[in-house]
Amino acid sequence: MHFDLVIENGSIIDGTGAQRYAGSVGIRGGRIAALGRLDAPAAATLDAQGHVVAPGFVDIHTHYDAQILWDRMLSISPWHGVTTVVMGNCGFGVAPTGPAHRELILRTLEKVEGMSFDALAEGLGMDWPFETFPQYLDAIERRGMAINVAAFVGHTPVRLYVMGEEATERPATADEIVKMQRIVREAVEAGAIGFATSKAPTHVGYAGKPVPSRAAELDEIQALAQALGATGRGVMQATAGPGLFFDQFAELTKSSGRPLTWTALLAGMLGPGSHRMLLDR
Protein backbone atom coordinates (compact mmCIF):
# COMPACT_ATOMS: atom_id res chain seq x y z
CA MET A 1 0.00 0.00 0.00
CA HIS A 2 1.53 3.30 -1.12
CA PHE A 3 0.69 6.65 0.47
CA ASP A 4 0.86 10.15 -0.95
CA LEU A 5 1.78 11.48 2.49
CA VAL A 6 2.55 9.99 5.87
CA ILE A 7 2.41 12.17 8.98
CA GLU A 8 4.64 10.22 11.33
CA ASN A 9 5.72 10.19 14.98
CA GLY A 10 2.70 12.20 16.13
CA SER A 11 0.41 11.80 19.09
CA ILE A 12 -2.85 10.77 17.42
CA ILE A 13 -6.26 11.82 18.73
CA ASP A 14 -8.62 10.23 16.26
CA GLY A 15 -11.91 11.88 17.26
CA THR A 16 -13.62 8.67 18.40
CA GLY A 17 -13.16 9.37 22.09
CA ALA A 18 -10.33 6.87 22.39
CA GLN A 19 -7.17 7.73 24.30
CA ARG A 20 -4.37 9.34 22.32
CA TYR A 21 -1.69 7.04 20.97
CA ALA A 22 1.66 7.30 19.17
CA GLY A 23 1.57 6.52 15.50
CA SER A 24 1.32 7.73 11.94
CA VAL A 25 -1.42 8.89 9.59
CA GLY A 26 -1.36 7.66 5.98
CA ILE A 27 -3.04 9.84 3.34
CA ARG A 28 -3.94 8.82 -0.18
CA GLY A 29 -5.99 10.77 -2.70
CA GLY A 30 -6.62 13.56 -0.19
CA ARG A 31 -8.19 11.19 2.35
CA ILE A 32 -7.00 9.40 5.47
CA ALA A 33 -6.28 5.81 4.43
CA ALA A 34 -4.68 4.33 7.56
CA LEU A 35 -3.77 5.07 11.17
CA GLY A 36 -1.21 3.52 13.51
CA ARG A 37 2.06 1.79 12.64
CA LEU A 38 2.62 2.19 8.91
CA ASP A 39 5.41 0.49 6.97
CA ALA A 40 4.34 1.24 3.39
CA PRO A 41 6.30 3.77 1.30
CA ALA A 42 5.11 7.37 0.92
CA ALA A 43 5.75 10.04 -1.69
CA ALA A 44 6.27 12.52 1.15
CA THR A 45 6.58 12.38 4.93
CA LEU A 46 5.98 14.95 7.64
CA ASP A 47 7.57 14.51 11.06
CA ALA A 48 5.02 15.40 13.76
CA GLN A 49 7.27 14.54 16.71
CA GLY A 50 6.08 16.48 19.76
CA HIS A 51 2.77 17.45 18.12
CA VAL A 52 -0.82 16.26 18.26
CA VAL A 53 -2.38 14.99 15.03
CA ALA A 54 -6.16 15.33 15.25
CA PRO A 55 -9.28 16.10 13.20
CA GLY A 56 -9.76 19.79 12.53
CA PHE A 57 -12.33 21.91 14.32
CA VAL A 58 -15.47 23.10 12.52
CA ASP A 59 -16.25 26.72 13.47
CA ILE A 60 -19.95 27.14 12.73
CA HIS A 61 -20.09 30.89 13.45
CA THR A 62 -17.69 33.26 11.67
CA HIS A 63 -17.83 36.52 9.71
CA TYR A 64 -15.13 36.03 7.08
CA ASP A 65 -17.48 37.11 4.28
CA ALA A 66 -15.36 40.08 3.20
CA GLN A 67 -11.96 38.95 4.49
CA ILE A 68 -12.01 35.77 2.42
CA LEU A 69 -11.66 37.91 -0.70
CA TRP A 70 -8.19 39.11 0.29
CA ASP A 71 -7.02 36.52 2.82
CA ARG A 72 -7.31 32.99 1.45
CA MET A 73 -5.74 31.68 4.68
CA LEU A 74 -8.72 32.99 6.68
CA SER A 75 -6.38 34.13 9.42
CA ILE A 76 -6.45 33.34 12.27
CA SER A 77 -8.68 30.25 12.23
CA PRO A 78 -6.16 27.70 10.86
CA TRP A 79 -3.67 28.76 13.53
CA HIS A 80 -6.05 27.23 16.09
CA GLY A 81 -6.71 23.97 14.28
CA VAL A 82 -9.88 25.07 12.49
CA THR A 83 -10.23 23.34 9.13
CA THR A 84 -13.82 24.33 8.27
CA VAL A 85 -15.58 27.66 8.81
CA VAL A 86 -19.19 28.70 8.28
CA MET A 87 -19.69 32.38 7.43
CA GLY A 88 -22.66 34.62 6.72
CA ASN A 89 -24.06 34.17 10.21
CA CYS A 90 -26.63 36.55 11.76
CA GLY A 91 -27.80 37.39 8.26
CA PHE A 92 -24.72 39.51 7.52
CA GLY A 93 -22.60 39.29 4.39
CA VAL A 94 -21.45 41.12 1.30
CA ALA A 95 -23.62 39.44 -1.34
CA PRO A 96 -25.85 40.15 -3.06
CA THR A 97 -24.81 43.81 -3.20
CA GLY A 98 -25.24 46.30 -6.03
CA PRO A 99 -22.64 49.03 -6.61
CA ALA A 100 -24.84 51.70 -5.02
CA HIS A 101 -24.90 49.94 -1.65
CA ARG A 102 -21.33 48.70 -1.26
CA GLU A 103 -20.34 51.36 1.23
CA LEU A 104 -23.54 50.84 3.22
CA ILE A 105 -22.86 47.10 3.52
CA LEU A 106 -19.31 47.76 4.71
CA ARG A 107 -20.52 50.39 7.20
CA THR A 108 -22.96 47.81 8.54
CA LEU A 109 -20.16 45.28 9.08
CA GLU A 110 -18.12 48.02 10.70
CA LYS A 111 -20.85 48.71 13.24
CA VAL A 112 -22.23 45.27 14.05
CA GLU A 113 -18.99 43.28 13.91
CA GLY A 114 -16.41 45.87 14.93
CA MET A 115 -14.50 45.61 11.65
CA SER A 116 -12.32 48.39 10.29
CA PHE A 117 -14.08 50.17 7.44
CA ASP A 118 -10.74 51.23 5.95
CA ALA A 119 -9.50 47.64 5.95
CA LEU A 120 -12.75 46.40 4.41
CA ALA A 121 -12.72 49.07 1.71
CA GLU A 122 -9.07 48.53 0.83
CA GLY A 123 -9.40 44.74 0.86
CA LEU A 124 -12.42 44.66 -1.44
CA GLY A 125 -11.29 47.56 -3.63
CA MET A 126 -13.42 49.75 -5.84
CA ASP A 127 -14.44 47.11 -8.38
CA TRP A 128 -15.99 44.15 -6.56
CA PRO A 129 -15.77 40.92 -8.60
CA PHE A 130 -19.41 40.02 -7.90
CA GLU A 131 -22.93 41.37 -7.41
CA THR A 132 -25.16 38.32 -6.97
CA PHE A 133 -24.59 35.52 -4.47
CA PRO A 134 -23.68 32.93 -7.13
CA GLN A 135 -21.13 35.40 -8.52
CA TYR A 136 -19.76 35.82 -4.99
CA LEU A 137 -19.25 32.06 -4.62
CA ASP A 138 -17.54 31.99 -8.02
CA ALA A 139 -15.20 34.80 -6.96
CA ILE A 140 -14.24 32.90 -3.80
CA GLU A 141 -13.62 29.71 -5.74
CA ARG A 142 -11.41 31.49 -8.26
CA ARG A 143 -9.22 32.87 -5.46
CA GLY A 144 -9.01 29.56 -3.65
CA MET A 145 -9.15 28.81 0.06
CA ALA A 146 -6.68 27.19 2.45
CA ILE A 147 -9.47 25.53 4.46
CA ASN A 148 -13.06 24.41 3.87
CA VAL A 149 -15.70 27.14 3.71
CA ALA A 150 -19.50 27.14 3.83
CA ALA A 151 -21.56 30.32 3.46
CA PHE A 152 -25.09 31.36 4.41
CA VAL A 153 -26.93 33.85 2.22
CA GLY A 154 -27.77 36.68 4.61
CA HIS A 155 -31.10 38.40 5.16
CA THR A 156 -29.51 41.85 5.55
CA PRO A 157 -27.81 42.03 2.11
CA VAL A 158 -30.78 40.29 0.44
CA ARG A 159 -33.20 42.83 1.92
CA LEU A 160 -30.97 45.78 1.01
CA TYR A 161 -30.53 44.45 -2.52
CA VAL A 162 -34.30 44.27 -3.07
CA MET A 163 -35.55 47.25 -1.03
CA GLY A 164 -32.67 49.72 -1.05
CA GLU A 165 -32.20 51.91 2.00
CA GLU A 166 -35.87 51.46 2.93
CA ALA A 167 -34.82 47.98 4.11
CA THR A 168 -34.06 49.43 7.55
CA GLU A 169 -37.36 51.31 7.77
CA ARG A 170 -40.37 49.13 6.93
CA PRO A 171 -41.85 45.69 6.28
CA ALA A 172 -41.44 44.28 2.79
CA THR A 173 -44.29 44.22 0.26
CA ALA A 174 -45.58 40.96 -1.18
CA ASP A 175 -43.68 41.61 -4.45
CA GLU A 176 -40.45 42.32 -2.56
CA ILE A 177 -40.80 39.10 -0.57
CA VAL A 178 -41.20 37.14 -3.81
CA LYS A 179 -37.99 38.71 -5.12
CA MET A 180 -36.16 37.81 -1.90
CA GLN A 181 -37.43 34.23 -2.10
CA ARG A 182 -36.02 33.99 -5.61
CA ILE A 183 -32.61 35.22 -4.40
CA VAL A 184 -32.53 32.70 -1.53
CA ARG A 185 -33.40 29.80 -3.84
CA GLU A 186 -30.82 30.92 -6.38
CA ALA A 187 -28.16 31.20 -3.67
CA VAL A 188 -28.81 27.73 -2.24
CA GLU A 189 -28.91 26.16 -5.69
CA ALA A 190 -25.51 27.79 -6.36
CA GLY A 191 -24.02 26.34 -3.17
CA ALA A 192 -25.05 28.39 -0.13
CA ILE A 193 -25.35 26.24 2.99
CA GLY A 194 -28.63 27.97 3.86
CA PHE A 195 -30.25 31.23 4.91
CA ALA A 196 -29.44 33.37 7.98
CA THR A 197 -31.26 36.18 9.77
CA SER A 198 -31.28 38.20 12.99
CA LYS A 199 -33.74 40.05 15.20
CA ALA A 200 -31.21 40.79 17.94
CA PRO A 201 -31.66 44.30 19.39
CA THR A 202 -27.87 44.58 19.73
CA HIS A 203 -27.50 44.43 15.94
CA VAL A 204 -27.45 48.14 15.15
CA GLY A 205 -26.03 49.20 11.82
CA TYR A 206 -24.86 52.37 10.13
CA ALA A 207 -26.14 55.70 11.50
CA GLY A 208 -27.65 53.94 14.50
CA LYS A 209 -30.35 52.23 12.46
CA PRO A 210 -31.35 48.60 13.03
CA VAL A 211 -29.87 46.16 10.54
CA PRO A 212 -32.38 45.45 7.71
CA SER A 213 -33.37 41.98 8.96
CA ARG A 214 -34.72 43.51 12.18
CA ALA A 215 -37.37 45.39 10.18
CA ALA A 216 -38.73 42.16 8.73
CA GLU A 217 -42.02 40.76 9.98
CA LEU A 218 -42.34 37.08 10.84
CA ASP A 219 -44.34 36.42 7.65
CA GLU A 220 -41.34 37.54 5.61
CA ILE A 221 -38.90 35.37 7.53
CA GLN A 222 -41.27 32.44 7.18
CA ALA A 223 -41.53 33.00 3.43
CA LEU A 224 -37.74 32.96 3.08
CA ALA A 225 -37.50 29.83 5.22
CA GLN A 226 -40.05 28.21 2.91
CA ALA A 227 -37.96 29.26 -0.10
CA LEU A 228 -35.09 27.40 1.54
CA GLY A 229 -37.37 24.42 2.10
CA ALA A 230 -38.38 24.43 -1.56
CA THR A 231 -34.79 23.59 -2.51
CA GLY A 232 -34.89 20.47 -0.36
CA ARG A 233 -31.59 21.26 1.32
CA GLY A 234 -29.86 23.77 3.56
CA VAL A 235 -30.02 25.01 7.13
CA MET A 236 -31.52 28.18 8.58
CA GLN A 237 -29.46 30.15 11.12
CA ALA A 238 -31.16 32.71 13.33
CA THR A 239 -29.99 35.14 15.96
CA ALA A 240 -32.75 35.41 18.55
CA GLY A 241 -34.59 38.63 19.34
CA PRO A 242 -38.06 40.04 20.01
CA GLY A 243 -40.58 38.02 18.02
CA LEU A 244 -38.02 35.42 16.97
CA PHE A 245 -37.29 32.79 19.57
CA PHE A 246 -38.27 29.22 20.46
CA ASP A 247 -41.95 29.35 19.47
CA GLN A 248 -41.11 31.00 16.15
CA PHE A 249 -38.13 28.68 15.60
CA ALA A 250 -40.44 25.69 15.98
CA GLU A 251 -42.92 27.15 13.52
CA LEU A 252 -40.18 27.96 10.99
CA THR A 253 -38.82 24.42 11.03
CA LYS A 254 -42.30 22.93 10.70
CA SER A 255 -43.35 25.13 7.81
CA SER A 256 -40.04 24.89 5.91
CA GLY A 257 -39.09 21.30 6.67
CA ARG A 258 -35.50 22.41 7.22
CA PRO A 259 -33.40 22.38 10.41
CA LEU A 260 -32.62 25.59 12.28
CA THR A 261 -29.61 26.54 14.39
CA TRP A 262 -29.78 29.57 16.69
CA THR A 263 -27.36 32.02 18.24
CA ALA A 264 -26.49 32.40 21.04
CA LEU A 265 -26.89 30.62 24.36
CA LEU A 266 -26.10 33.41 26.84
CA ALA A 267 -25.95 32.71 30.56
CA GLY A 268 -27.94 35.81 31.50
CA MET A 269 -30.22 36.18 28.49
CA LEU A 270 -33.41 36.03 30.58
CA GLY A 271 -31.87 36.61 33.99
CA PRO A 272 -29.23 34.83 36.09
CA GLY A 273 -29.02 31.14 35.33
CA SER A 274 -31.59 31.33 32.53
CA HIS A 275 -29.34 29.30 30.23
CA ARG A 276 -30.35 26.20 32.21
CA MET A 277 -34.00 26.84 31.43
CA LEU A 278 -33.16 27.45 27.77
CA LEU A 279 -31.22 24.19 27.59
CA ASP A 280 -34.14 22.33 29.15
CA ARG A 281 -36.50 23.89 26.62
RAURZI-V399095 format. One record per residue. N is the residue number from 1. RES is the residue in one small letter. PHI is phi in degrees with one decimal (NA if undefined). BURIAL is b if it has 16 or more other ideal C-beta (glycine too) atoms within 10 Angstrom, else e. D_FIRST is the distance of its C-alpha to the first C-alpha in Angstrom with 2 decimals. Layout:
n = {N;N}
res = {RES;RES}
phi = {PHI;PHI}
burial = {BURIAL;BURIAL}
d_first = {D_FIRST;D_FIRST}
This chain:
n = {1;2;3;4;5;6;7;8;9;10;11;12;13;14;15;16;17;18;19;20;21;22;23;24;25;26;27;28;29;30;31;32;33;34;35;36;37;38;39;40;41;42;43;44;45;46;47;48;49;50;51;52;53;54;55;56;57;58;59;60;61;62;63;64;65;66;67;68;69;70;71;72;73;74;75;76;77;78;79;80;81;82;83;84;85;86;87;88;89;90;91;92;93;94;95;96;97;98;99;100;101;102;103;104;105;106;107;108;109;110;111;112;113;114;115;116;117;118;119;120;121;122;123;124;125;126;127;128;129;130;131;132;133;134;135;136;137;138;139;140;141;142;143;144;145;146;147;148;149;150;151;152;153;154;155;156;157;158;159;160;161;162;163;164;165;166;167;168;169;170;171;172;173;174;175;176;177;178;179;180;181;182;183;184;185;186;187;188;189;190;191;192;193;194;195;196;197;198;199;200;201;202;203;204;205;206;207;208;209;210;211;212;213;214;215;216;217;218;219;220;221;222;223;224;225;226;227;228;229;230;231;232;233;234;235;236;237;238;239;240;241;242;243;244;245;246;247;248;249;250;251;252;253;254;255;256;257;258;259;260;261;262;263;264;265;266;267;268;269;270;271;272;273;274;275;276;277;278;279;280;281}
res = {m;h;f;d;l;v;i;e;n;g;s;i;i;d;g;t;g;a;q;r;y;a;g;s;v;g;i;r;g;g;r;i;a;a;l;g;r;l;d;a;p;a;a;a;t;l;d;a;q;g;h;v;v;a;p;g;f;v;d;i;h;t;h;y;d;a;q;i;l;w;d;r;m;l;s;i;s;p;w;h;g;v;t;t;v;v;m;g;n;c;g;f;g;v;a;p;t;g;p;a;h;r;e;l;i;l;r;t;l;e;k;v;e;g;m;s;f;d;a;l;a;e;g;l;g;m;d;w;p;f;e;t;f;p;q;y;l;d;a;i;e;r;r;g;m;a;i;n;v;a;a;f;v;g;h;t;p;v;r;l;y;v;m;g;e;e;a;t;e;r;p;a;t;a;d;e;i;v;k;m;q;r;i;v;r;e;a;v;e;a;g;a;i;g;f;a;t;s;k;a;p;t;h;v;g;y;a;g;k;p;v;p;s;r;a;a;e;l;d;e;i;q;a;l;a;q;a;l;g;a;t;g;r;g;v;m;q;a;t;a;g;p;g;l;f;f;d;q;f;a;e;l;t;k;s;s;g;r;p;l;t;w;t;a;l;l;a;g;m;l;g;p;g;s;h;r;m;l;l;d;r}
phi = {NA;-104.9;-111.9;-74.7;-149.8;-122.0;-94.7;-113.0;67.6;-90.8;-98.7;-88.3;-116.1;-90.2;87.8;-89.8;99.4;-71.1;-64.1;-63.5;-150.0;-79.1;170.2;-127.3;-119.2;-99.9;-120.6;-140.1;61.5;79.3;-129.0;-68.7;-107.8;-162.1;-131.4;113.3;-87.7;-117.9;-111.2;-72.3;-69.0;-138.0;-65.2;-149.0;-128.1;-132.3;-84.1;-105.3;-53.0;85.0;-122.4;-90.0;-111.9;-148.1;-59.5;-75.5;-82.2;-106.0;-95.5;-83.0;-138.2;-135.8;-134.4;-86.4;-54.5;-89.9;-57.9;-60.9;-79.9;-128.6;-132.2;-68.1;-79.4;51.7;-62.8;-114.2;-56.2;-62.7;-62.9;-107.7;85.3;-80.9;-116.0;-142.1;-123.2;-114.5;-119.5;88.2;-65.9;64.4;80.3;-97.7;172.1;-117.8;-142.7;-77.9;-145.1;-82.3;-53.3;-68.2;-115.5;-61.8;-63.8;-62.8;-63.0;-68.0;-64.2;-65.4;-62.3;-60.0;-79.2;-84.2;-118.1;67.3;-87.4;-77.1;-61.1;-60.6;-66.8;-61.5;-65.3;-70.7;-66.8;-85.8;74.9;-85.3;-114.4;-64.8;-83.5;-162.0;-134.5;-83.4;-68.1;-58.2;-64.3;-62.1;-61.9;-62.2;-63.6;-63.6;-64.5;-62.8;-74.1;87.4;-135.8;-80.4;-131.9;-76.1;-135.4;-125.1;-133.4;-81.5;-86.4;-96.0;-61.4;-62.0;-65.7;-61.8;-64.7;-64.9;-63.4;-85.5;-106.1;68.2;-70.1;-69.5;-61.2;-90.9;-111.1;-152.2;-66.6;-81.8;-79.5;-60.0;-65.4;-66.6;-64.0;-60.7;-64.5;-66.3;-58.6;-63.0;-66.3;-62.8;-60.7;-60.9;-65.5;-67.0;-64.4;-84.2;132.6;-61.2;-77.2;161.2;-124.9;-128.1;-147.6;-152.7;-123.2;-66.5;-65.0;-77.5;-86.5;-109.3;-98.4;-61.3;61.4;76.1;-87.1;-63.5;-61.7;-52.9;-62.7;-69.9;-86.1;-79.9;-84.5;-59.2;-58.3;-67.2;-61.2;-64.1;-63.8;-72.7;-63.9;-69.1;-63.7;-62.2;-60.3;-64.4;-80.2;78.4;-155.6;100.7;-122.9;-101.1;-117.3;-133.3;-102.7;-65.2;-171.5;-54.0;80.1;-147.2;-145.9;-54.1;-60.6;-70.5;-58.3;-61.0;-64.8;-63.5;-68.6;-66.1;-75.8;-96.6;74.9;-117.1;-71.7;-132.4;-117.3;-124.6;-127.7;-130.7;-87.1;-107.2;-59.1;-112.0;-55.2;-119.6;113.0;-55.6;75.3;-68.0;-62.3;-65.6;-64.6;-65.0;-64.1;-62.0;-61.4}
burial = {e;e;b;e;b;b;b;b;b;b;e;b;e;b;e;e;e;e;e;e;e;e;b;b;b;b;b;b;e;e;e;e;b;b;e;e;e;b;e;e;e;b;e;e;e;b;e;b;e;e;e;e;b;e;e;e;e;e;b;b;b;b;b;b;b;b;b;b;b;e;e;e;e;b;e;e;b;e;e;e;e;b;e;e;b;b;b;b;b;b;b;b;b;b;b;b;b;e;e;e;b;b;e;b;b;b;b;b;b;b;b;b;e;e;b;e;e;e;e;b;b;e;b;b;e;e;e;b;e;b;e;b;b;b;e;b;b;e;e;b;e;e;e;e;e;e;e;e;b;b;b;b;b;b;b;b;b;b;b;b;b;b;b;e;e;e;b;b;e;e;e;b;e;e;e;b;b;e;e;b;b;e;b;b;b;b;b;b;e;e;b;b;b;b;b;b;b;b;b;b;e;e;b;e;b;b;e;e;b;b;b;b;b;b;b;b;e;e;e;b;b;b;b;b;b;b;b;b;b;e;b;e;e;b;b;b;b;b;b;b;b;e;e;b;b;e;e;b;b;e;e;b;e;e;e;b;e;b;e;b;e;e;b;e;e;e;e;e;e;e;e;e;e;e;e;e;e;b;e;e;e}
d_first = {0.00;3.81;6.71;10.24;11.88;11.86;15.31;15.95;19.00;20.40;22.45;20.68;23.01;21.05;24.10;24.48;27.37;25.60;26.49;24.59;22.18;20.58;16.88;14.28;13.15;9.81;10.83;9.66;12.62;15.09;14.06;12.93;9.63;9.89;12.83;14.02;12.93;9.54;8.83;5.64;7.46;9.01;11.69;14.05;14.86;17.82;19.76;21.26;23.31;26.44;25.31;24.46;21.36;22.48;22.79;25.38;28.93;30.49;34.05;36.01;39.22;39.44;41.78;39.71;41.24;43.04;40.99;37.81;39.66;39.96;37.29;33.82;32.53;34.77;35.98;36.10;33.76;30.39;31.99;32.20;28.69;29.71;27.07;29.17;32.94;35.50;38.62;41.92;43.03;46.73;47.32;47.21;45.54;46.40;45.99;47.85;50.44;53.07;54.40;57.58;55.83;53.18;55.26;56.12;52.47;51.73;54.88;53.72;50.39;52.43;54.61;52.36;49.27;50.95;49.26;50.98;52.63;52.68;48.94;48.32;50.72;49.37;45.73;46.37;49.01;51.86;49.98;47.41;44.69;45.18;47.87;46.37;43.43;41.18;42.09;41.21;37.68;37.35;38.61;36.05;33.18;34.50;34.57;31.12;30.23;28.11;27.59;27.95;31.57;33.64;37.37;40.40;43.31;46.24;49.69;51.51;50.44;50.70;54.22;55.29;53.98;56.09;59.14;59.51;61.12;62.79;59.42;60.50;63.94;63.97;62.28;60.71;62.59;61.29;60.49;58.60;56.51;55.60;54.48;52.35;50.77;49.84;48.20;46.16;44.92;44.12;42.18;40.05;39.40;38.25;35.78;37.86;36.61;40.21;43.76;45.21;48.80;51.06;54.53;54.40;57.80;56.15;54.63;57.45;56.90;58.85;62.59;62.32;61.68;59.29;55.98;56.33;54.37;56.98;59.67;57.91;59.39;57.32;57.89;56.12;53.12;52.98;53.16;50.20;48.21;49.08;47.93;44.54;44.69;45.53;42.11;40.45;38.10;38.33;39.72;43.14;43.59;47.10;48.88;51.68;55.34;58.75;58.46;54.67;53.37;52.32;54.77;53.96;50.20;50.50;52.56;50.17;47.17;49.29;50.71;47.52;45.01;42.60;41.53;43.24;42.29;45.17;45.90;46.85;47.48;50.18;51.74;55.28;55.08;57.88;59.26;58.06;55.32;55.11;51.32;51.43;53.51;51.23;48.17;50.14;51.10}
